[in-house]
């Protein structure tokens, strides 16, 4: 059992501007505006009645237990843990009293406000966010490792990780920036021919689908990619015209009007939604090989993602780069 804390850093204390999650403000920028914390990080947020104040440190209490097995041909370890984070620093929608349109947040003017008090600026299609000590989060996890040597020249190894996070107040995924990684694991098979200095090791890496996304993940442009009718209209009337996709108010590839595009993308009568509601699972195959030069030198080669599979992890924002080649030369002194 261990206890600890995390003090807020400069990003927590003073972010003002556009980030990967959207447009953010800090407590000092909202002095005298009657700002309160929203119930979620989305457009559906309502005021919790909690005033926006400067964030304070988080504290945590962690319980962890492990079991280990060691035998001549097999060894392994399983670790189970539970972590309670009190006063978790989260990003939530900013709620302002009615009539906020036209006021400024830093250099940005508030362009719209919904009936719940959620506000928007032109720089982002997501609601304006504020960092706050909002909730108590629980994170449960399992980590395991297994190594097996079925024969003198062969070695099998695997590792596995699983995490589950929830807000104790709602039972939903907490609004922690970066989200919660999905289950993932590695399986490798190493062959070391007897009497040689050579070895080779194929590797399989698999990651499960992550469909337990928080309201912050769903509005994050790197994950859920939230869109609104106004953001679609802004691109339709500007960027799409510049790219030759729209002419005379018609989307040329589909012959649709702006209203038809908005209804198709968002749904009839829907004001906003996320492009993605989950992060897809994937599996990649790679291979490592090496050669020992004398007693103190090694050279190794790794080929990654041999099938050139297209995938991404949570909060990456970009897909994986594809196939990769790594060469390493090591000398031990």
Secondary structure, 3 states (H helix, E strand, C coil): CEEEEECCCHHHHHCCEEECCEEEECHHHHCCCCCEEECCCCCCCCEEEEECCCCCCEEEEEEEEEEEEECCCEEEEEEEEEEEEEEEEEEEEEECCCCCCCCEECCEEEEEECCCCEEEECCCCCCCEEEEEEEEEEEEEEEEEEEEEEECCEEEEEEEEEEEEEECCCCCCCCCCCCCCCCEEEEEEEECCCCCCEEEEEEEEEECCECCCCHHHHHCCCCCCEEEHHHHHHHHCCHHHHCCCEECCEECCCCECHHHHHHHHHCCCCCEEECCCCECCEEEEEEEEEEEECCCEEEEEEEECCCCCCCCCCCCCCCCCCCEEEEEEEECC
